[in-house]
Amino acid sequence: MNNAKAAVIIVTYNAEYYLQDCLESLLKTDYPAESWKIIIIDNASRDFTQKILNDYKVTYPEQIELVCQENNTGFAAGNNLGIKRAIEKGYEYVYLLNQDTVVEKDFLREAVKTICEDENTGGVQSLLMLYPDKQLINSTGNNIHFLGFGITGDYKKECSEVNFGNGKKEIGFASGAGCLFRVSALQKAGLFNENYFMYCEDLDICWRMKLAGYTFLLSRSSVVYHKYKFTSSKKKFYYIEKNRLRTILQNYKTGTLAIILPALLFMEAGLLAYSLLKGWFVEKLKVYAYFMNPKNIKEIKACRKAVQETRIINDNKIINGFISAVEFDEVDNVILKYIANPVLKAYWALAKKIISW
């Protein structure tokens, strides 16, 4: 395990406020120096990010590789570039780390230790804690809702409230803020879908890797602090909705899509009403327009074909770990809690009994 080569990949964009804390903690990592490297992809930052990164590159030339792009290609494409460079250099694992994080010195060693215990483990998420409220959890691994939502696990709980078992547990999908991937698994299932640009790309790639036969674990002993702050905006709403629908269209079998259609339409009606209240109705309509564009339809069909041809796990096994309720403190409301979630729970309980393929 100690000889396993692991690259830490950070995609940066206007990160001047975060970089010193992130890199200073990262450079104290106790992983064998000859076996790991930091690969930073800057997505055309417009502040002092590139200057700061160049200074670190000059000071730590053996440890840091820097690529400055001319355009902002997004989280997915930026990470793909870093992953490809890691693969070219023979790294067995890639650890994706957000720019707004601070790591414990043994975070990488513990993550690699966990993934090496079972060759069927495709990825390991670190225990993500909030920062500066270090006693509160950001994520213990995320859950996949059967309608494509990604739900953060144990958000704002204290560790004493969570059962970590023997220090690791299987999770729905790993947060892209701090997770280790097995390179061979990525090569088998495919890298990030660059058409996502941002949001839901970690859910999609983990779902596809699960279809390829891999599992995901949380490592309690690998700890990363995340300067996370929940935000909502028209732009975020658009990308989450577009990518959520793309994910289920690409990854479910046709029969499963037919069975969840009534629940999907029910949720869409609710989201349309929600978007009206929030002033985001135009963005929701733009999502529908996206799926009516012939160019996008063709591209989605090609992605779906690739996923369905490479999968070895059926939906009836995958969905066992899917959840049916949207439960997240930051988006909680009466209608969701007392109407939508009960309906979705009942529907999903029945749907799972029908899905056999």
N, C-alpha and C positions, 0 to 999 in steps of 0.2 A: 504493500500500500504506500509506503513512504517514497517509493520510486515512481509512483504514478504521476504522469505529467498533467498538470492542470493549468489552464489559462483563465485569468479573471478578466471578464470583458465588461467595460463600462461605456455606455453610449451617453455622451454629454451634449447638452444644449443650454446655452446661457446659464452655466453652472458656477459662476465665479463665487457665489455666496456659499456653496457647499464643498468646493473642491479641497480646501485645506484639511478640513476635518476628515473627509473621506480618505484622501490619499495618505495622510499622516498615520491614520489608524491601519490602513491597508499595508503600508510599508513595514509595519511591525509584525506582520504575520509570521508565525513560527514554522511555516511549511519549508521544507528543504529548498534553499535558494536556487539550486540547479534544476529544480523540478516544477517551478511555477513562474509565471510572467503576467504582467498587467498589459492588456491590449485595450487602448482607449480609442474610440471612434467619436470624433467631434462632428456633430451635424450642423456645421456652418454657424457656430455661435456668433452673436453680434455684440457681445460684451467683452470682458477681458479673459474669458475662459481659455482661449487658445494661447494667450501669453503666459498664463499661469501653468498650463499644461506643458508648454515648451520649456519653461524654467525647470519643471520637475523632470522632464525628459533629459535635459542637459545634466542635471544632478544625479539622476539614476538611469544612465543609459542602458545598463544591462537588464534592468528590471521592468522598464516601461517602453512599450511600443506605441507610437502615436500616429494616427491617421486623421488628417483634417480634411473634411469633405467640402466641396464647393456649394453644395445644396443640402437642405434638411431633408433627408430621405426617410425620417421616421424611426421609431423604436425597432420595428421589425427588420427593416432593411439594414439599419445600422448594426444590429446584433448579428445579422446574417454575415455581414462583411467581416466582423470580428471572429465569428465562428469559422468562416472559411480560411482566414489567416491562421487560426489555431490549428485547423486540420492540416494545412500545408506544412506546418512545423512539427507535426506528429504528436500533438497533445491528445490525450485519451479522454479528458474531461474539460468542460468549459463551465465556468461559474459566472452567471449573469448577475451584475450588481448595479443597483441604481446609484445615480450620482449623489443623491441626498441621504446617504447612509454612513454609519460608523460601525466598524466591525470589531469583534473580539479577536485577539491574536490567534486563537486556535479555530476560528470559524471554518477555514478551508480544510484543515486537517480532519476535523470532526465530520464534515460533510463527505469528504473523500472516503473516510473510514466506513461510514454508513453505506455508501453506494457500492463499495467493494465487497460487502458481505453477501450480496446476491446479484448475479449477473442479469437477472430479470428486472432489477431496479433501474428504471430509465432516468430518474431524477430524484434529487433530494433538496427539499427546501429547508433553509435555516429557520430557527425560531425568530420571527421578526417582532421586535419590541419597539414601542414608540420612543421617540426622543424629543424633548428631554425627559418625558414621563417614563423613565426606564422600567418602572414596576408594572406598566400596563402593556398588554399585548397588542400588536398590530395585526399579526396573522400567525396562526398555527397550521397553515395550509388552507386552501380555499375549496369551496364546494361548487359542484356543477348543478345548476337548476335544470330540470328537464326541458325548459324553454330557452336555454342558452345563457341565462344570467350567471355571472360569477359572484359567489357570496363569500365574503371574508370570514374565516373561522376564528371564533373566540375574540373578536374585536373588543378592545378596552377591558378585557378581563385581566385578573391577576393570575400568575402561574399557579398559585395555590388552588385556584378554582378549576383547573384543567387536569384531566387524567392523561398523563403522557405514557402510561404503560411502563415498558422497560427502557424508556428514553427515545423511542421512535414509534411512529404510528403511520398507517397508510392514510393518504389524503386524496381528495378529489383531483386537484391540480395544484401545481407549484406556482407561487407568485413570482413574476419576473423581477421583483425588487431584490431578491436574494436567493438564488437557487443554482444547484449544480446539475448539469446534464451529462449523460454518457454520450460521447461522440458517435459511437457505433449505432446507438439507438436513434440519434438524430439523422444519421445517414440513411437509416432504414425507413423512418417515417417521414422524412423531409424536414427542411428547416422552416423558419417562420414564413407565414404567408405575407408577402410584402404588400399586398393589396389592402391589408388592414391599416397600415400606417401607424396607428396607435390604438390601444385599448382592445382587450379580449384576445390579443395574439397569444398570450401565455395559456389561456384556457384552450384555445384551438390546438396549439401544438401538443399540449399534454393529452388532450382527447385523442388526437391522431396517434400518439405514441402508445396510448392504452389500447387502441384498436390494433396496433402492431404487436401487442403482447407484453407491454412493459407496465410496471407499477410505479407509484410515486410515494415517497416517504417524507415525513418531517423528522429532522434530527434535533432533539431537545438540547443537545450539547453544543450545537453550532449556532451561535447567537449573533444577530445583526440588528443594529438599532436604526430605525427608519424615521426620518423627519417628515412623517406623513401628515397631511392635513386634507381632510375631505373637502372637495370643491365640486360645484356643479355649474355648468354653463351650456349654452346652446351648442357649442362645438363638441364638447364632451358627450352630450346627449346624442348628437348625430352619429358620432363614430361608434359609440357603444351599441346603439340600436342597429346600425348597419352591420357591424361585425358580429353581433349576437345572432342576427338572422342568417348571415352568411354561414356561420359555424354550424347551425343545425341543418341547414340545407345541404352542406357539404358532407357532414359526418354521419348523419342518420341514414339508415336504409329507407327505401321508398315506403315500405309498409309501416314503419315507425312514424314517418312523417304524416301519413294518412291518419293514423290513430291519434296523434297529438294535435291535429289540425283544429278540432273544436276548441281545445284549451288555448291554442295559439290565437285563434280569432277572438276569444273571450279576453285574453290579455291585451291584444292589440286595441280592442275597443276601450279598455281601461287606460291604456297608454295614450291614446288619442285625446281622451278627456283630460288626462294629466298634463299633456303637452299644451292644451288650450289654457289651462289654469296657470301654467308656468310661463306662457308666452313663447313656447317652443314649437307651436303647431306647424310652422313653415318647415322647421328642421325635420319633423316627422314625415311630412309630405315629400321632402327631399330624399328621405330614406326609401320611400316607396318608388320614387322616380328612378333611383339608382338601380332598383331591381327590374325596372321596365326597359332599361337601356340595352339594346341588342348586344353591344360590345361587352357589357358586364355579364349578361346572361351567358354568352359564349364562354367567357373566362371562368365563371362559376361552374358551368357544366364540366369544363376541363379539369378543374380542381376536384370536383366531386368524383369524376371518373377515376382520377389518380388515387384518391382516398379509398374508394370502394374496391379497387383492384389490389391494393396492398394490404388491406385489413385481414387479420386472421381471427379476430374476436368478434362474436356476434353481439347484436344490440342487447339481447336478453341478459347477457353477462355484464355488459358495460353499465346498463341503467340501474343495476342494483345499488350502486353508490351515488346515484343522482338524488337530489332533494326536490321537494315539491313546494316549499314555502319560501317566499322572499322575506328574509328576516335580517335586517341590518339597521342598527339604531339611527343612522343618519338619514334613512329614507322611510322611516316608520310613519304610518298614518292610519286613521280609523278604518277607511275603506279597504286598504290593503290587509289590515289585521283581521277584520271581522267579516269581510265579504270575499275578497280575492283569494287569500290564502286558504280558507276552509274549502272553497270550491275547487281550487287547484289540488289540494291534498286528496280530496275525495276522487277527483278525476284520475289523478296519477296512480292511486292505489288500484283502481280498476284497470287502467291502461297497462300496468306492469304485468297483470295476470294474463292479458291477451297477447302481449308481445312475446313471441317464441322463436324468432329468427335471429 
